[in-house]
Amino acid sequence: MGAMKFPDNTVFGLDIGTRSVVGTVGYRKPTGEFVILAQKSLCHETRAMLDGQIHDINKVTETVCKVKAELENELDASLKEVCIAAAGRVLKTVSLRVEYDLGDEMPVTEDMICAMELMGMEKAQAKLRSGENDGTEFYCVGYSVVKYYLGNIVLTNLEGHRASVISADIIATFLPMDVIDGLYKVCEKSGLQVLNLTLEPIAAINIAIPEKFRLLNLALVDVGAGTSDICITKEGSIIGYGMLPCAGDFLSESIMYELLTDFPTAESIKLAASTKRKKVAYKDVLGVRHSMEIARVNEILAGPVEKLTGLIADKIKELNGDKKVGAVFIVGGGGKNPEFAKALAKAMELPEQRVALRGSEVFSGVVTPDHKPVKDPMLVTPIGICMNYYDKSNNLIHVTINGTEIKLYNNGKTNVMDAVLSGGMSDSDVFPKRGRDLVFMVNGTERIVKGKKGEYSVITVNGEEGAVTTPLKSNDVITIKPSTAGTDAECKIGDLKEAQNDIFFIVNGKRAGFPRLIYVNGKKKEKTDAVSSGDDIKILDNYPLKRVIEALNAQKGFKITVNNKALDMNAYDPEEKIFENYIIDVEAEKKEDFSKLVKAAEIKQEKPVEKPAEKPVEKPGPVIEKPVRDTSKIITVFVNGTPVTLSGKAEYTFVNVLDFYPFNTASMQGNRIVCKRNGIPADFFTPVFEGDKLDLYWSKD
C-alpha cells in the first residue's frame, strides 16, 4: 500500500472467479474486526475462465487490471501486493486402498503408519497422472485416512498392535500446478506480487465456520453458478475437499426450459424466488409477457432443488467416509433458494436446524466504511481471502530438499513427508527397503522367505535431527540421506521345518530315523541345497517300501513284517507307502546277517519303544536283543492332514498325538492351542480312534 493513511497490515485480496473478479482492500483491527476500505467487482467480458481454470491469461489480466485501477483511484493509493485463492472446483480428489506389508509380524510403529500413508499418496498421485495423460503435476493440499485396517478389522489407531500387513482407505486432494502458475502469471502481468495463496473453500470456511467449531465434524457447501464446492472439518482440521459440476445454473436452466425464457431471464426469476416478493414478471422467447406467483416458481424449482441437494448430500457422505456430518453450512448465491436448506437437511437425514445458509451472522466481525452490514453470502469467499493472509497458513511456502527448492502447499500440518512427496522422492528413499523375497512352493503351499530390511534414512531439518513428521515452515532446509536396501532372502532346504525332522519308523522295537526324501522341480535334492524363487519343493511324509527295504539292506532269507503283516519278498508292492511310526520287524536266518543289517542301515537308532515287562528271551551265543513284540493297539489318525500312526497303548487320547507328531508346545506361538476331533472342539483328554481327523494348531485370536 502506498499512502500512510492506511495501517501497515492493510491487505489487498482478489477473488478471480469464473464469471467475475472481486477485489477487496481492508485491514484487521487488534480486536479481530476486519475493516473493508474498498471493494470492486467486474465481470469478464469473454469466457476467459472456465470452471476456475484460466484459459486466456491476457483477458483475465485485463479484468484484474481494471478492478485494481478502480480500487487505486478510490483509495488514492498504489496496490503492489495481493492475496489470491485457487478455486475449489479445480481440486482433484482420489480415493484408494493402500496395503503395507511389514514382513514378519511385529508391533506397528508411527513410522510404519507414515510409510503406508506416503505409499498411498504416491499411488494417488500416480493414479491422478495416469488419468490426466498430459503430464500435469499436482500439489497435495491435504489428505485424510478414512479407515485403518488390521486384517479385516477396522481400527481407529494401528500403533502398538501386532501385524504383518496393515492397510488404510485414503482420500487425497490435489491442486493442478498449472492452475497456480496461471494465477501467478496474471498477477505478475498486472503488476502484483503474490503475498499469499489459499484455496477458495479455505477462505470461505474461515468466515463461515470459525476455528473454534472445527473440532466438530462439519461440512461447508459453497453453491456457486457452475459448481458446488465442499469441504469437511474434523478434529480441528479440514480433512476433505470435493466438487460437483452442478449448482445454481442448474436451477436457472430448469426455469429456462419450463418457462421458455433465455438464460438471463431465468436467472432473474430464480433470484426473485429467494426474496420476499410475491410475484415476478417476465417475458418468454416469443415475446409474451407473464406475471407469476413466487410460489409457482418454487414449485418449478422443487424437483431440481431435490436432485441437486441429493447429489451434494451423497458427496458429503463420500468425503466423510460414508458417514453423516454433524451439521452443514451453506454459502454462495446458488443456495439462496428458501427451500434449499430444508431439502439438503432431508437428503442428509439431519434436523432442519442443523443445515443453515450463512448470511449476515458470519460477518459480525466485518465492518464497512459506511457501517452498513454485510449480508450477501456471495461475499464470504472474497473477504475470507483477505482474512486468510493473517493466519499465515494454507498458502504456498518454499523449502529446500537435498539442494533443490520446491513449493509446498502449507495446510497448517505440512511436514517432511509432504516435502518428500513433492520433491520427487518416494517412500523407499525414506523407509528401509527389503531385499528380494524368496517365493516358492512346499508341498503345494506357497512359502515366502522375506528379504532383510535395510537402514532408515537420515533426516535433518535446518541442520538438526528430524523425522518424516517434523513440521515445516517457509525457507526450511531439509537433507535426506536415502535409506538402504537389505540383503536378499536366503534359504536352504534344511531350513524348512518340513525337512528338519527325520521320519521315524519302529524297527525291531527301536525308533529309527530315516532322512526325508526331498524333490525339487522333480529332481532329488539334499538338505544342504539352496532354495531358489519359483522352486516346487516336495518333502515327503512317507517312504516307498522298496526304499525302506534297501535302506535296511534286507536280502533274501530275511523275514520282514510291516505292522504285524508278513511281507512276501517276491511279490510286494515296491511303491507301497510307509508312514511315520509304522512297525517294521526284520529277522535273519543267521545271527551274523542281522548284525550286518544293523551295521549297514544308515538310520538313526533311538532307545527302544516302551513295552510291557516280560522275561527276556534266551538265545545261544552272541545275540542282538530281540525286543518283545508290542501287543498294544496300533491306530492311524490324520493330524492336520498328515497320517500319523499311534502305538504302545491300548487306548489313546489327544495328548498321545504329541508323542508321534512334531508340535512345539515349549514356546508360545499364539494365545491358545486349538484341538479339534473330526471338526468338533476337543481337549487333550478327548479319546481318539482309528481314522480320526485331528486339527492341532496355535491360535492368535
Secondary structure in CASP SS format (residue, H / E / C, confidence):
PFRMAT SS
TARGET T0000
AUTHOR 0000-0000-0000
METHOD secondary structure of the structure
MODEL  1
M C 1.00
G C 1.00
A C 1.00
M C 1.00
K C 1.00
F C 1.00
P C 1.00
D C 1.00
N C 1.00
T C 1.00
V E 1.00
F E 1.00
G E 1.00
L E 1.00
D E 1.00
I E 1.00
G C 1.00
T C 1.00
R C 1.00
S E 1.00
V E 1.00
V E 1.00
G E 1.00
T E 1.00
V E 1.00
G E 1.00
Y E 1.00
R E 1.00
K C 1.00
P C 1.00
T C 1.00
G C 1.00
E C 1.00
F E 1.00
V E 1.00
I E 1.00
L E 1.00
A E 1.00
Q E 1.00
K E 1.00
S E 1.00
L E 1.00
C E 1.00
H C 1.00
E C 1.00
T C 1.00
R C 1.00
A C 1.00
M E 1.00
L E 1.00
D C 1.00
G C 1.00
Q E 1.00
I E 1.00
H C 1.00
D C 1.00
I H 1.00
N H 1.00
K H 1.00
V H 1.00
T H 1.00
E H 1.00
T H 1.00
V H 1.00
C H 1.00
K H 1.00
V H 1.00
K H 1.00
A H 1.00
E H 1.00
L H 1.00
E H 1.00
N H 1.00
E H 1.00
L H 1.00
D C 1.00
A C 1.00
S C 1.00
L C 1.00
K C 1.00
E E 1.00
V E 1.00
C E 1.00
I E 1.00
A E 1.00
A E 1.00
A C 1.00
G H 1.00
R H 1.00
V H 1.00
L C 1.00
K E 1.00
T E 1.00
V E 1.00
S E 1.00
L E 1.00
R E 1.00
V E 1.00
E E 1.00
Y E 1.00
D E 1.00
L E 1.00
G E 1.00
D E 1.00
E E 1.00
M E 1.00
P E 1.00
V C 1.00
T C 1.00
E H 1.00
D H 1.00
M H 1.00
I H 1.00
C H 1.00
A H 1.00
M H 1.00
E H 1.00
L H 1.00
M H 1.00
G H 1.00
M H 1.00
E H 1.00
K H 1.00
A H 1.00
Q H 1.00
A H 1.00
K H 1.00
L H 1.00
R H 1.00
S H 1.00
G H 1.00
E H 1.00
N C 1.00
D C 1.00
G C 1.00
T C 1.00
E C 1.00
F E 1.00
Y E 1.00
C E 1.00
V E 1.00
G E 1.00
Y E 1.00
S E 1.00
V E 1.00
V E 1.00
K E 1.00
Y E 1.00
Y E 1.00
L E 1.00
G C 1.00
N C 1.00
I E 1.00
V E 1.00
L E 1.00
T C 1.00
N C 1.00
L C 1.00
E C 1.00
G C 1.00
H C 1.00
R E 1.00
A E 1.00
S E 1.00
V E 1.00
I E 1.00
S E 1.00
A E 1.00
D E 1.00
I E 1.00
I E 1.00
A E 1.00
T E 1.00
F E 1.00
L E 1.00
P E 1.00
M H 1.00
D H 1.00
V H 1.00
I H 1.00
D H 1.00
G H 1.00
L H 1.00
Y H 1.00
K H 1.00
V H 1.00
C H 1.00
E H 1.00
K H 1.00
S C 1.00
G C 1.00
L C 1.00
Q E 1.00
V E 1.00
L E 1.00
N E 1.00
L E 1.00
T E 1.00
L E 1.00
E H 1.00
P H 1.00
I H 1.00
A H 1.00
A H 1.00
I H 1.00
N H 1.00
I H 1.00
A H 1.00
I C 1.00
P C 1.00
E H 1.00
K H 1.00
F H 1.00
R C 1.00
L C 1.00
L C 1.00
N C 1.00
L E 1.00
A E 1.00
L E 1.00
V E 1.00
D E 1.00
V E 1.00
G C 1.00
A C 1.00
G C 1.00
T C 1.00
S E 1.00
D E 1.00
I E 1.00
C E 1.00
I E 1.00
T E 1.00
K E 1.00
E C 1.00
G C 1.00
S E 1.00
I E 1.00
I E 1.00
G E 1.00
Y E 1.00
G E 1.00
M E 1.00
L E 1.00
P C 1.00
C C 1.00
A C 1.00
G H 1.00
D H 1.00
F H 1.00
L H 1.00
S H 1.00
E H 1.00
S H 1.00
I H 1.00
M H 1.00
Y H 1.00
E H 1.00
L H 1.00
L C 1.00
T C 1.00
D C 1.00
F H 1.00
P H 1.00
T H 1.00
A H 1.00
E H 1.00
S H 1.00
I H 1.00
K H 1.00
L H 1.00
A H 1.00
A H 1.00
S C 1.00
T C 1.00
K C 1.00
R C 1.00
K C 1.00
K E 1.00
V E 1.00
A E 1.00
Y E 1.00
K E 1.00
D C 1.00
V C 1.00
L C 1.00
G C 1.00
V C 1.00
R E 1.00
H E 1.00
S E 1.00
M E 1.00
E E 1.00
I H 1.00
A H 1.00
R H 1.00
V H 1.00
N H 1.00
E H 1.00
I H 1.00
L H 1.00
A H 1.00
G H 1.00
P H 1.00
V H 1.00
E H 1.00
K H 1.00
L H 1.00
T H 1.00
G H 1.00
L H 1.00
I H 1.00
A H 1.00
D H 1.00
K H 1.00
I H 1.00
K H 1.00
E H 1.00
L H 1.00
N C 1.00
G C 1.00
D C 1.00
K C 1.00
K C 1.00
V C 1.00
G C 1.00
A E 1.00
V E 1.00
F E 1.00
I E 1.00
V E 1.00
G C 1.00
G H 1.00
G H 1.00
G H 1.00
K C 1.00
N C 1.00
P C 1.00
E C 1.00
F H 1.00
A H 1.00
K H 1.00
A H 1.00
L H 1.00
A H 1.00
K H 1.00
A H 1.00
M H 1.00
E C 1.00
L C 1.00
P C 1.00
E H 1.00
Q H 1.00
R H 1.00
V E 1.00
A E 1.00
L E 1.00
R C 1.00
G C 1.00
S H 1.00
E H 1.00
V H 1.00
F H 1.00
S C 1.00
G C 1.00
V E 1.00
V E 1.00
T C 1.00
P C 1.00
D C 1.00
H C 1.00
K C 1.00
P C 1.00
V C 1.00
K C 1.00
D C 1.00
P H 1.00
M H 1.00
L H 1.00
V H 1.00
T H 1.00
P H 1.00
I H 1.00
G H 1.00
I H 1.00
C H 1.00
M H 1.00
N H 1.00
Y H 1.00
Y C 1.00
D C 1.00
K C 1.00
S C 1.00
N C 1.00
N E 1.00
L E 1.00
I E 1.00
H E 1.00
V E 1.00
T E 1.00
I E 1.00
N C 1.00
G C 1.00
T E 1.00
E E 1.00
I E 1.00
K E 1.00
L E 1.00
Y E 1.00
N E 1.00
N C 1.00
G C 1.00
K C 1.00
T C 1.00
N E 1.00
V H 1.00
M H 1.00
D H 1.00
A H 1.00
V H 1.00
L H 1.00
S H 1.00
G C 1.00
G C 1.00
M C 1.00
S C 1.00
D H 1.00
S H 1.00
D H 1.00
V H 1.00
F C 1.00
P C 1.00
K E 1.00
R E 1.00
G C 1.00
R C 1.00
D C 1.00
L E 1.00
V E 1.00
F E 1.00
M E 1.00
V E 1.00
N C 1.00
G C 1.00
T E 1.00
E E 1.00
R E 1.00
I E 1.00
V E 1.00
K C 1.00
G C 1.00
K C 1.00
K E 1.00
G C 1.00
E C 1.00
Y C 1.00
S C 1.00
V E 1.00
I E 1.00
T E 1.00
V E 1.00
N C 1.00
G C 1.00
E E 1.00
E E 1.00
G C 1.00
A C 1.00
V C 1.00
T C 1.00
T C 1.00
P E 1.00
L C 1.00
K C 1.00
S C 1.00
N C 1.00
D C 1.00
V E 1.00
I E 1.00
T E 1.00
I E 1.00
K E 1.00
P C 1.00
S C 1.00
T C 1.00
A E 1.00
G C 1.00
T C 1.00
D C 1.00
A C 1.00
E C 1.00
C C 1.00
K E 1.00
I H 1.00
G H 1.00
D H 1.00
L C 1.00
K H 1.00
E H 1.00
A H 1.00
Q H 1.00
N C 1.00
D C 1.00
I E 1.00
F E 1.00
F E 1.00
I E 1.00
V E 1.00
N C 1.00
G C 1.00
K E 1.00
R E 1.00
A E 1.00
G E 1.00
F E 1.00
P C 1.00
R C 1.00
L C 1.00
I E 1.00
Y E 1.00
V E 1.00
N C 1.00
G C 1.00
K E 1.00
K E 1.00
K E 1.00
E C 1.00
K C 1.00
T C 1.00
D C 1.00
A E 1.00
V C 1.00
S C 1.00
S C 1.00
G C 1.00
D C 1.00
D E 1.00
I E 1.00
K E 1.00
I E 1.00
L C 1.00
D C 1.00
N E 1.00
Y E 1.00
P E 1.00
L H 1.00
K H 1.00
R H 1.00
V H 1.00
I H 1.00
E H 1.00
A H 1.00
L C 1.00
N C 1.00
A C 1.00
Q C 1.00
K C 1.00
G C 1.00
F E 1.00
K E 1.00
I E 1.00
T E 1.00
V E 1.00
N C 1.00
N C 1.00
K E 1.00
A E 1.00
L C 1.00
D C 1.00
M C 1.00
N C 1.00
A C 1.00
Y C 1.00
D C 1.00
P C 1.00
E C 1.00
E C 1.00
K E 1.00
I E 1.00
F E 1.00
E C 1.00
N C 1.00
Y C 1.00
I E 1.00
I E 1.00
D E 1.00
V E 1.00
E E 1.00
A E 1.00
E C 1.00
K C 1.00
K H 1.00
E H 1.00
D H 1.00
F H 1.00
S H 1.00
K H 1.00
L H 1.00
V H 1.00
K H 1.00
A H 1.00
A C 1.00
E C 1.00
I C 1.00
K E 1.00
Q E 1.00
E E 1.00
K E 1.00
P E 1.00
V C 1.00
E C 1.00
K C 1.00
P C 1.00
A C 1.00
E C 1.00
K C 1.00
P C 1.00
V C 1.00
E C 1.00
K C 1.00
P C 1.00
G C 1.00
P C 1.00
V C 1.00
I C 1.00
E C 1.00
K C 1.00
P C 1.00
V C 1.00
R C 1.00
D C 1.00
T C 1.00
S C 1.00
K E 1.00
I E 1.00
I E 1.00
T E 1.00
V E 1.00
F E 1.00
V E 1.00
N C 1.00
G C 1.00
T E 1.00
P E 1.00
V E 1.00
T E 1.00
L E 1.00
S E 1.00
G E 1.00
K E 1.00
A C 1.00
E C 1.00
Y E 1.00
T E 1.00
F H 1.00
V H 1.00
N H 1.00
V H 1.00
L H 1.00
D H 1.00
F C 1.00
Y C 1.00
P C 1.00
F C 1.00
N C 1.00
T C 1.00
A C 1.00
S C 1.00
M C 1.00
Q C 1.00
G C 1.00
N C 1.00
R E 1.00
I E 1.00
V E 1.00
C E 1.00
K E 1.00
R E 1.00
N C 1.00
G C 1.00
I E 1.00
P E 1.00
A C 1.00
D C 1.00
F C 1.00
F C 1.00
T C 1.00
P E 1.00
V E 1.00
F C 1.00
E C 1.00
G C 1.00
D C 1.00
K E 1.00
L E 1.00
D E 1.00
L E 1.00
Y E 1.00
W E 1.00
S E 1.00
K C 1.00
D C 1.00
END
